[in-house]
Amino acid sequence: MMGMRNQLGRILIFLIDLLIMSFELSDDDILFESNIDPDVEWRGLHFNNSINVEQETSELGSQFSDGTQSTHHGHPIFNKRMDVEDPKFELGMCFSDTATLRQAIRQHAIVNGRDVTFTLNDRHKVQAKCKHETCSWLIYASKVQNEDTMQVKTFNGTHHCPRKQRVSHANAKWLADRYKDKIWTDPKWPVDSMLTIMQKENKLLFNKSQLYRAKKKVEKIGCGTDGEQYAMLWSYVEEIRKF
């Protein structure tokens, strides 16, 4: 038993060493990643001025560091740790950066069963609207001067359309990210079981090809971020030491 434990420990330490080596990106890799914006779908301004905030809030960056402050000069702050599962938007709400805002918009679409498209999508301005032709749901935000902060300037928060059973943002990438831990710990998780659980939990319909692609994505990225992989390997070492 002791010999097997030591052997497993050596194997895990070897895997950790390989993982550490994989963290070391070259300068070219870092430059490439910093200039990629995979989220842009298409651009064009279809502006709705029914509600508008003219005032811009400055010096917000420090307010997002610990997530403990909920307002700044009367403007609500989106807490991505607490609010990410079911985002609630408000006029004037501030987001730490563009990526956080985009993620919140996508998650809103998924949770509410609506197809939302980005009609303006760059590092300085983001606008999204419901794709249903009779629906007026819309959100527009722009970057606060000298900050990464994005502030909601226009918001019409009412959907005048029926809930959908399939939503474009609930794709294989989203499924992989949402269920990566489960797939990682149970790589033989049957697709039929995956389909039943995912549809029930999200109140949406998926197809098996999405689930197969999600599993492949988890296998490719190795379950989550590099930091999560590193922590998980060390947790395995600790579990072995308990034997």
C-alpha positions, 0 to 999 in steps of 0.5 A: 500500500505504501509503495503504491501511494509513493508511486502515485505521489511521484506521478502526480508531482511529475504531472504538476511539473509538466503543468508548471512548464505549460504556464510559461508562455512565450512573449509572442503567445502573450502578444497574440492573446492580448490582441484577440477579441473573440467576442465580436459578432457584428457592429452597428448602432441601433440606438434607443434613447428612451432612457439615458444617463449622461453623467459618467462616473470616474475613479471606479477601478479600485471599487472592484478589487474586493467586491465588498462595495455595492455603490459608488457615488450612488451608482450600483456596482455589479458584483461578478462573484455574487451576481453572475448566475442571474445578472440584474441590470440597472441604469448607471450600473458599473462593471469592472471591465468589458469582458464582465459586462459581455459575460453578464449579458450572455448569462442574462440571455441564457437564464431568461431564455432569450436570444440577445445579440451584440449590435455594438461590441468593442472595448469602449462601447457595448450594445445588445438587444433582444433578437425578437422583432417585437421586443424592445429589450436593450442595453448600452454601456460605454467606457468611463474615461481613464478607466476599464470600467463600463457604465450602463447608459441606456437600459430598457429591461422589459422583454416583450417576447416569449421565452425560448427553449433554445438560446444561441449563447447556451452553446458548447463553450458555455456548457463546457465552462459550466460543467467542467468540474463534473466532466473532469471528475467523471469523464465517462459521464453518459451523454443521455444523463448529461442531457437530462440534467443540463436541460432540467437545471437550465430549463433549455433544450440541448442536443447531443452534438453540443454535449459531445463538443462540450466534453471535447472542450473540457478535455482540451482545456484540461478542466478550467484555468491553469490555476484551477488545474494546479490546485486540483493536482495538489488536492489529489496529492493531499488526498493520497497522503490521507491513505 
